[in-house]
Amino acid sequence: MSQASALEMVVGLEVHVQLGTASKLWCPCPAGAAARPANSAICPVCTGQPGALPVLNGRAVELAVTAALALGCEVRPRSVFSRKNYFYPDMPKGYQISQYDRPLAENGRLEVRLSEGTSRSVRIRRVHIEEDAGKLLHAVGSRELDHSRVDFNRCGAPLIEIVSEPELRSPEEAMEYLVQLKAILQYCGVSRCDMERGELRCDANVSVRPRGAQGLGTKVELKNLNSFRMVRDALAYESHRQTAALGEGEPIVQETRLWDAASGRTESMRSKEEAHDYRYFPEPDLPPLDLAPSRIEEARARLPELPAARKARFAADWGLSDYDAALLTSDKALAAYFEAVVARAGAASAKAAANWVASELLARLNAEGRSPEESPVAPDRLAELLGLVRDGTISGTIAKDVLSRMWADRASARDIVERLGLSQVLDEGRVGAWVEEALGENPKATADLKSGKEKAAAAIVGAVMKKSKGRANPALVHRLIKEKLR
């Protein structure tokens, strides 16, 4: 057995999510201030001025409890805020207000989809509330600076940290965990989870150990993972690096490493701190957070339909495959768009709607960086297009061209079809003439068809479609080919 196959990867993720509140965690400053001029959304509280006292944002607590319940966690009736002491230029107080030994919630679970129809439950250790730090700027535009600037706008923004148990076993599992987690948080309205704005950030703890062993190997923390792809690529590299080092008899050092996307490598940043290095102690300026059981149950009752339930409903109601149902429910807005198409087109068109939304529509949205709410083609317009295909007015091939035109000028499908004369040709005389021409111009394919080689029909059909500019009815073309050969 090779060294690589004798070892297995062990991964735990720490995900920081910015809660969707209007103001910061301890003060009235705006929380979503990333796009504002540097240091324009700050006050004595979030910059840690002497004598300034924090006041807890009640909406942040509501969203944190919602997230914890959606992840199946047990919410503590009493949790405690603590000071996490460390000095860094973007933390003006010299400490971060977080939660340590008595977090908001513990013992949750998240189902991770492994393959078609299979999944595995990954335990969530804890969900706790904390404040964000500021941001260090090392460059302006594309120009590197010989000094660093500090923007405190993000200081005090409300976060939850979601910590998984070290139960992920591959880069792909870790990425799928993040996909599922993001969907749940978006469905609940907890956060937009916009990674480009830093609203969802991930640190990964990775080690390797002999396959089947119970103990953990030496842990390395990976930071600077700003996308799901980065998480996957960094974990793959780090697993290979640690496996190679152990194969050479080199020890793994417990440290924090940064992912360098340009070089495709992790680089050592600093030795990894332990909890006691932060000198945690209860925050003296904040009382314990007490939640009445009735308040927790009210939050549970307000939970929306979550992605797993919606996926099961899509599969049961409309016969969608596990893959299609998972894809369409991976984003709340995409699921809503699809449901709106089916509501207009009818349940009989659900599978066709799934194919069009998951392929044609989603490809265009992704290419332009748009969300489903920003689609130039509204759900009722796409439903109309599907109806034209279903009743034979246009072919599927023509429909794709019509969708492109709808995307560009926002006209309805029917208007485009009528204006450009794109309706399918059902006249047997016209289609029959095209078929005869195609048979005469493709003697080899015609001979193969006569000898029983059915696959040769594709060449004749393709020639007819070219002559008709895609307007000949495919079913009629196939029937007439068989009749003329007889």
C-alpha positions in Angstrom: 0.0 0.0 0.0 1.3 3.4 -0.9 1.9 6.2 1.6 -0.9 8.2 0.2 -3.5 5.4 0.3 -2.4 4.5 3.8 -3.3 7.9 5.1 -6.6 9.8 5.2 -7.4 13.5 5.3 -9.2 15.0 8.3 -10.8 18.4 7.9 -12.8 20.7 10.2 -14.2 24.0 9.0 -14.6 27.3 10.9 -17.1 29.5 8.9 -17.6 33.1 9.8 -20.9 34.6 8.6 -21.9 38.2 8.7 -25.4 38.5 10.0 -27.8 40.6 7.8 -28.5 43.4 10.3 -28.7 47.1 9.5 -26.4 48.1 12.3 -23.3 46.6 14.0 -23.3 44.3 16.9 -22.6 46.8 19.7 -23.4 50.2 18.2 -25.7 52.0 15.7 -23.0 52.3 13.0 -24.1 50.6 9.6 -23.0 47.0 9.4 -22.8 46.7 5.6 -20.1 49.4 5.2 -17.7 47.6 3.0 -18.4 49.9 0.0 -18.2 53.1 2.0 -15.1 55.3 2.2 -12.5 53.9 4.6 -13.2 54.8 8.3 -16.5 56.6 7.5 -18.8 54.2 9.5 -17.1 54.2 12.9 -17.8 55.5 16.4 -16.2 55.4 19.8 -17.8 52.0 20.6 -16.6 50.1 17.5 -13.1 51.7 17.7 -12.7 50.9 21.3 -12.4 54.4 22.8 -12.0 54.6 26.6 -15.3 54.6 28.4 -17.4 53.6 25.4 -19.8 50.7 26.3 -21.3 48.0 24.0 -25.0 47.5 23.7 -26.1 44.1 22.2 -28.0 44.2 18.9 -31.2 42.3 19.5 -31.7 41.6 15.7 -28.3 39.9 15.6 -29.4 37.6 18.4 -32.6 36.6 16.5 -30.6 35.8 13.3 -28.0 33.8 15.2 -30.7 31.8 17.0 -32.4 31.2 13.6 -29.2 29.9 12.1 -28.5 27.6 15.0 -32.0 26.1 14.9 -31.8 25.6 11.1 -28.6 23.7 11.7 -30.2 21.4 14.2 -28.3 22.9 17.2 -29.3 23.0 20.8 -29.7 26.7 21.8 -28.5 27.5 25.3 -30.9 29.4 27.5 -27.8 31.3 28.8 -24.6 32.0 26.9 -21.7 34.3 27.9 -19.6 36.8 26.0 -15.9 36.7 26.6 -12.8 38.8 25.7 -10.4 37.1 23.3 -7.2 39.0 23.9 -4.8 39.6 21.0 -3.0 42.5 19.4 -3.4 43.1 15.7 -3.6 46.4 13.9 -7.2 45.9 12.7 -8.5 45.2 16.2 -8.4 48.6 17.9 -9.5 47.5 21.4 -6.7 44.9 21.6 -9.3 42.2 22.2 -12.3 40.7 20.4 -15.7 40.2 22.0 -16.7 36.6 21.3 -18.0 33.6 23.1 -15.8 30.8 24.5 -16.8 28.2 27.0 -20.5 29.0 27.0 -21.5 29.6 23.3 -25.0 30.3 22.0 -25.6 26.8 20.6 -24.0 23.4 20.2 -24.5 19.9 18.8 -25.9 20.5 15.4 -25.8 18.5 12.2 -25.5 19.1 8.4 -26.2 16.6 5.7 -23.5 16.6 3.0 -24.5 15.2 -0.4 -21.8 12.7 -1.5 -23.2 11.4 -4.8 -26.5 10.8 -6.5 -29.0 9.9 -3.7 -26.4 9.5 -1.0 -25.4 11.8 1.8 -23.6 11.8 5.2 -24.3 13.7 8.4 -21.5 16.0 9.6 -21.7 17.2 13.2 -21.5 20.9 14.1 -19.7 21.5 17.3 -20.9 25.0 18.1 -22.4 28.3 16.8 -21.4 31.4 18.6 -21.8 35.2 18.2 -18.8 37.5 17.9 -17.7 40.8 16.4 -15.7 41.3 13.2 -12.3 42.9 13.0 -11.3 45.7 10.7 -9.4 45.3 7.4 -5.8 45.8 6.5 -5.1 47.2 3.1 -1.8 46.3 1.6 -2.5 47.6 -2.0 -4.5 50.2 -3.7 -5.9 48.9 -7.0 -3.1 47.0 -8.6 -0.4 49.0 -6.9 1.4 47.4 -3.9 2.1 49.7 -1.0 5.3 49.8 1.0 3.0 50.3 4.1 -0.4 49.1 5.3 -3.6 51.0 5.8 -6.3 50.2 8.2 -10.0 50.5 7.6 -12.2 50.1 10.7 -15.5 50.2 8.9 -15.9 46.4 9.5 -15.0 46.6 13.2 -18.0 45.4 15.3 -20.0 43.9 12.4 -22.1 41.0 13.8 -20.8 37.5 13.0 -21.6 34.0 13.9 -18.9 31.4 13.8 -20.0 27.9 12.8 -17.5 25.2 13.8 -17.8 21.7 12.4 -16.3 18.6 14.0 -13.3 17.2 12.1 -15.4 14.8 10.1 -14.8 15.9 6.5 -12.6 13.5 4.5 -11.9 15.2 1.2 -11.7 18.6 -0.5 -14.9 17.8 -2.4 -16.8 17.0 0.9 -15.6 20.2 2.4 -16.8 22.2 -0.6 -20.2 20.5 -0.6 -20.5 21.2 3.2 -20.0 24.9 2.4 -22.5 24.8 -0.5 -25.2 23.3 1.8 -24.4 25.6 4.7 -24.6 28.7 2.5 -28.0 27.6 1.1 -29.5 27.1 4.6 -28.3 30.5 5.8 -29.7 32.2 2.7 -33.0 30.4 2.9 -33.4 31.6 6.5 -32.5 35.2 5.7 -29.6 35.1 8.1 -27.1 36.5 5.6 -26.6 37.1 1.9 -23.4 35.1 2.2 -21.7 37.2 -0.5 -18.1 36.0 -0.4 -16.9 38.8 -2.5 -18.0 41.2 0.2 -16.5 39.1 2.9 -19.9 38.0 4.3 -18.9 34.4 4.4 -15.3 33.5 5.2 -13.8 30.1 5.9 -10.8 28.8 7.8 -9.9 25.1 7.5 -8.1 22.9 10.0 -6.5 20.0 8.1 -4.4 17.0 9.2 -3.6 13.5 7.9 -3.6 10.2 9.9 -3.3 6.5 9.2 -6.5 5.3 7.6 -9.0 4.0 10.2 -7.1 5.6 13.2 -9.1 7.3 15.9 -6.7 10.0 17.0 -6.0 13.1 15.0 -2.8 14.2 13.3 -1.0 17.5 13.9 -3.4 20.2 12.8 -2.6 23.0 10.3 -5.0 26.0 10.0 -5.5 27.4 6.5 -6.6 31.0 6.1 -7.3 33.4 3.2 -9.8 31.0 1.6 -12.1 33.4 -0.2 -14.1 31.1 -2.4 -15.4 27.5 -2.4 -12.9 26.6 -5.2 -10.0 28.0 -3.0 -11.2 25.8 -0.1 -11.1 22.7 -2.4 -7.7 23.6 -4.0 -6.0 24.5 -0.7 -7.1 21.4 1.0 -6.0 19.2 -1.9 -2.6 20.9 -1.8 -2.2 20.8 1.9 -3.2 17.1 2.2 -0.6 16.3 -0.5 2.1 18.4 1.3 1.5 16.7 4.6 1.4 13.2 3.2 4.7 13.9 1.3 6.4 15.3 4.4 5.4 12.3 6.5 6.6 10.0 3.8 10.0 11.6 4.0 10.0 11.3 7.8 9.5 15.0 8.4 7.3 16.2 11.3 4.2 18.3 10.7 4.3 21.6 12.5 1.2 23.0 14.1 0.9 26.4 12.4 -1.3 28.8 10.4 -0.7 28.8 6.7 -2.0 31.1 4.0 -3.3 30.0 0.6 -1.5 31.6 -2.4 -3.9 31.2 -5.3 -1.4 32.5 -7.8 1.2 29.9 -7.0 -1.3 27.2 -6.0 0.5 26.6 -2.7 0.1 27.2 1.0 2.7 29.3 2.8 3.6 29.4 6.4 2.3 32.5 8.2 2.8 31.9 12.0 2.8 29.3 14.7 -0.8 28.2 15.6 -2.1 29.6 18.9 -3.9 27.6 21.5 -7.0 28.8 23.3 -5.0 29.7 26.5 -2.8 32.0 24.4 -5.8 34.3 24.0 -6.4 34.7 27.8 -10.2 34.4 27.6 -12.2 35.9 30.4 -15.9 36.9 30.7 -16.7 40.3 29.1 -17.2 42.7 32.1 -19.2 45.2 30.1 -21.9 42.7 29.0 -24.3 40.6 31.1 -24.9 36.9 30.2 -27.3 36.5 27.2 -30.5 34.9 28.6 -33.1 33.5 26.2 -36.5 32.4 27.4 -37.5 28.9 26.1 -40.6 30.5 24.6 -38.4 32.9 22.5 -36.4 30.0 21.2 -39.6 28.1 20.2 -41.0 31.1 18.5 -37.8 31.3 16.4 -38.2 27.6 15.6 -41.8 28.1 14.5 -40.7 30.9 12.1 -38.1 28.7 10.3 -38.9 28.5 6.5 -38.9 25.4 4.4 -35.2 24.5 4.3 -33.2 23.3 1.2 -33.4 19.6 2.1 -37.2 19.7 2.5 -37.6 21.7 -0.7 -35.4 19.3 -2.6 -37.5 16.3 -1.4 -40.7 18.1 -2.4 -39.3 18.9 -5.9 -38.4 15.3 -6.4 -41.7 13.9 -5.0 -44.1 16.4 -6.7 -42.4 16.7 -10.1 -40.3 13.5 -10.5 -37.0 15.4 -10.7 -33.7 13.5 -10.4 -31.7 13.9 -7.2 -29.1 15.9 -9.1 -31.6 18.3 -10.6 -33.6 18.8 -7.3 -30.3 19.4 -5.5 -29.1 21.9 -8.0 -32.3 23.9 -8.2 -32.7 24.1 -4.4 -29.0 25.0 -3.8 -29.9 28.7 -4.1 -33.1 30.2 -2.6 -33.7 32.6 -5.5 -33.1 29.9 -8.1 -35.6 27.6 -6.4 -38.2 30.4 -6.3 -37.6 31.2 -10.0 -38.0 27.5 -11.0 -41.2 27.2 -9.0 -42.6 30.3 -10.6 -41.9 28.8 -14.1 -43.7 25.6 -13.2 -46.6 27.5 -11.7 -47.1 29.2 -15.0 -46.2 26.4 -17.4 -47.9 23.6 -15.5 -46.7 20.5 -13.6 -46.5 18.5 -16.9 -43.7 20.9 -17.9 -41.7 20.6 -14.7 -39.0 18.3 -16.1 -38.6 20.5 -19.2 -38.5 23.6 -16.9 -35.8 22.0 -14.8 -33.6 21.3 -17.8 -34.0 24.8 -19.2 -33.4 26.6 -15.8 -30.5 24.3 -14.8 -28.7 24.6 -18.1 -29.7 27.4 -20.5 -30.8 30.0 -17.9 -28.2 29.2 -15.2 -25.3 29.2 -17.8 -26.3 32.7 -18.9 -26.7 34.0 -15.3 -23.3 32.6 -14.3 -21.6 34.0 -17.4 -22.8 37.5 -16.5 -22.5 37.3 -12.7 -26.3 37.8 -12.3 -28.6 36.3 -9.7 -31.9 34.7 -10.7 -33.8 37.9 -9.5 -31.8 39.8 -12.1 -32.6 37.6 -15.0 -33.7 39.6 -18.1 -36.1 36.7 -18.8 -38.8 36.6 -16.2 -40.3 33.2 -15.1 -43.6 33.8 -17.0 -41.6 34.6 -20.2 -39.6 31.4 -19.9 -42.9 29.5 -19.2 -44.3 30.9 -22.4 -41.2 29.8 -24.4 -41.6 26.2 -23.0 -45.3 26.3 -24.1 -44.3 27.1 -27.6 -41.9 24.1 -27.6 -44.5 21.8 -26.0 -47.3 22.6 -28.6 -44.9 22.3 -31.5 -44.9 25.9 -32.5 -41.0 25.9 -32.5 -38.4 23.3 -32.0 -36.0 23.0 -29.1 -33.2 24.2 -31.3 -35.1 27.3 -32.4 -36.1 27.9 -28.8 -32.5 28.3 -27.7 -32.1 31.1 -30.3 -35.3 32.7 -29.2 -34.1 32.7 -25.6 -30.9 34.5 -26.7 -33.1 37.1 -28.3 -35.3 37.4 -25.3 -32.2 37.9 -23.1 -31.0 40.7 -25.3 -34.2 42.7 -26.0 -36.6 41.4 -23.3 -39.3 40.8 -25.8 -41.8 37.9 -25.3 -41.1 34.6 -27.0 -44.3 34.7 -29.1 -43.5 38.2 -30.3 -40.0 37.1 -31.5 -41.3 33.9 -33.1 -44.0 35.9 -35.0 -41.7 38.8 -36.0 -39.0 36.5 -37.4 -41.2 33.8 -38.8 -39.6 31.1 -36.7 -42.6 28.8 -36.3 -42.0 25.1 -37.2 -42.9 24.0 -40.7 -45.6 21.3 -40.5 -46.5 21.3 -44.2 -45.8 17.8 -45.5 -45.2 19.1 -49.0 -42.4 21.5 -48.0 -40.8 19.2 -45.5 -41.1 16.3 -48.0 -39.2 18.3 -50.6 -36.4 19.0 -48.1 -36.2 15.3 -47.2 -35.9 14.2 -50.9 -33.1 16.7 -51.4 -31.3 15.5 -48.3 -31.6 11.9 -49.4 -30.3 12.6 -52.8 -27.4 14.7 -51.5 -26.3 12.1 -49.0 -26.1 8.8 -50.9 -24.0 6.9 -48.4 -26.3 7.7 -45.5 -29.3 6.8 -47.6 -27.7 3.5 -48.5 -26.9 2.8 -44.9 -30.5 3.5 -43.9 -31.8 1.2 -46.5 -29.5 -1.6 -45.2 -30.9 -1.1 -41.7 -28.3 1.2 -40.1 -30.7 3.5 -38.1 -27.9 5.7 -36.8 -27.4 7.0 -40.4 -30.7 8.9 -40.0 -28.9 11.6 -38.0 -27.1 12.8 -41.1 -30.3 13.1 -43.1 -32.2 14.8 -40.3 -29.3 17.2 -39.9 -29.3 18.0 -43.6 -33.0 18.7 -43.5 -32.7 21.0 -40.5 -29.9 22.9 -42.2 -32.1 23.4 -45.3 -35.1 24.5 -43.2 -33.0 26.6 -40.9 -34.1 24.6 -38.0 -37.8 25.1 -38.7 -38.8 21.6 -40.0 -40.8 19.6 -37.4 -38.4 16.8 -36.2 -41.1 14.2 -35.8 -42.4 14.9 -39.3 -38.9 14.7 -40.7 -38.3 11.3 -39.2 -41.7 10.0 -40.5 -41.2 11.2 -44.0 -37.7 9.8 -44.2 -39.0 6.3 -43.3 -41.9 6.7 -45.8 -39.8 7.8 -48.7 -37.3 5.0 -48.1 -40.1 2.5 -48.2 
